[in-house]
Amino acid sequence: MNIRKDDTVLVISGKYRGKKGKVLKAIPGEDRLVVEGVNIHKKHQRPTKDLPKGGIIEKESPIHRACVMLVCPRCSRPTRIRAKVVDGKKVRACAKCGEAIDK
C-alpha cells in the first residue's frame, strides 16, 4: 500500500467525496485507512473509568484505500504515485510534478 500514516489524502468517492484529511492509521492487511474527519460513525459507549457517564461518541471508521488519492505536499493536488530512485533509495514521487514525497 502506497499511502502511509500522516499523509494528506482527498476522498474521491462515497459520502465524503471532496473532503481532505490526514491519515490517522493505515491497515495494509485489509487495504483500509482511517482518515481524520471522514466516515464518522456514532458508537454507544458503556460507562468506563475514562468515560464515567458513558454516552454516544463519534468515531472515525476505516475506508478502502481505492476511495482516496494522495495529495502532493509540494503542488497540493491529488496525484497518483510513482517510484523514483534518489541516492540509491526507492522513494514515492508525485506523478504530476515529479517531486519526491518521502524526504
C-alpha atoms as one frame of an Amber mdcrd trajectory, in Angstrom:
protein
   0.000   0.000   0.000   1.488   3.347  -1.024  -0.388   5.588   1.414   1.049
   5.867   4.906   0.221   7.363   8.292   0.372  11.211   8.420  -0.135  11.586
   4.636  -2.804  14.035   3.464  -5.437  12.436   1.242  -8.509  13.521  -0.733
 -11.614  11.320  -0.724 -12.649  10.700  -4.343 -15.773   8.583  -3.916 -18.573
   7.950  -1.468 -20.474  10.083   1.024 -17.415  12.155   1.973 -16.245  12.874
  -1.617 -14.138  16.037  -1.909 -13.047  16.088   1.728  -9.347  16.289   2.654
  -7.904  14.740   5.781  -4.826  13.319   7.443  -4.349   9.543   7.625  -4.528
   8.559  11.300  -3.998   4.828  10.797  -3.159   2.530   7.880  -4.348  -1.091
   7.871  -2.390  -2.697   4.998  -3.727  -6.238   5.521  -7.249  -5.043   4.752
  -6.325  -2.221   2.307  -8.066   0.302   4.570  -7.256   3.688   6.081  -8.629
   5.721   8.971  -8.821   9.348   7.815  -9.391  12.310  10.155 -12.944  13.688
   9.868 -14.067  11.086   7.307 -16.520   8.175   7.692 -17.771   9.252  11.132
 -19.950   6.743  12.974 -21.746   7.042  16.292 -20.907   4.482  18.932 -22.870
   3.814  22.104 -20.234   3.726  24.829 -20.811   1.954  28.117 -19.576   3.826
  31.232 -15.895   3.162  31.936 -13.161   4.593  34.107 -12.148   7.016  31.315
 -15.735   7.961  30.399 -17.759   7.675  33.654 -21.076   8.826  32.164 -20.848
   6.744  29.003 -22.953   8.091  26.139 -22.789   8.327  22.375 -19.361   9.118
  20.932 -18.397   9.861  17.327 -15.540   7.854  15.877 -13.785   7.591  12.502
 -14.165   4.230  10.760 -11.812   2.777   8.141 -12.415   3.371   4.421 -10.966
   1.490   1.464  -7.723   2.838   0.002  -9.241   2.954  -3.503 -11.593   5.712
  -2.305  -8.756   8.165  -1.638  -5.907   9.844  -3.524  -2.695  11.149  -2.032
  -2.313  14.948  -2.045   1.176  16.069  -3.071   2.744  18.290  -0.364   4.513
  20.430  -2.996   1.859  21.065  -5.671  -1.176  20.493  -3.351  -3.023  18.450
  -5.969  -4.351  14.888  -5.711  -1.987  12.595  -7.578  -1.006   9.043  -8.380
   2.290   7.813  -7.009   5.389   6.870  -8.969   8.502   5.088  -7.745  11.721
   7.079  -8.044  15.305   6.262  -7.057  17.053   9.031  -5.104  20.551   8.458
  -3.664  20.176   4.697  -4.128  16.861   4.603  -2.217  13.446   3.933  -3.696
  11.035   6.762  -2.737   7.476   7.768  -3.572   7.145  10.599  -6.088   4.279
  12.771  -7.344   3.141  11.740 -10.841   2.239  15.357 -11.713   5.225  17.427
 -10.553   7.817  14.663 -10.144   8.837  15.827  -6.652   9.758  13.130  -4.092
   7.086  12.764  -1.397   9.323  10.927   1.088  12.118  13.084   2.480
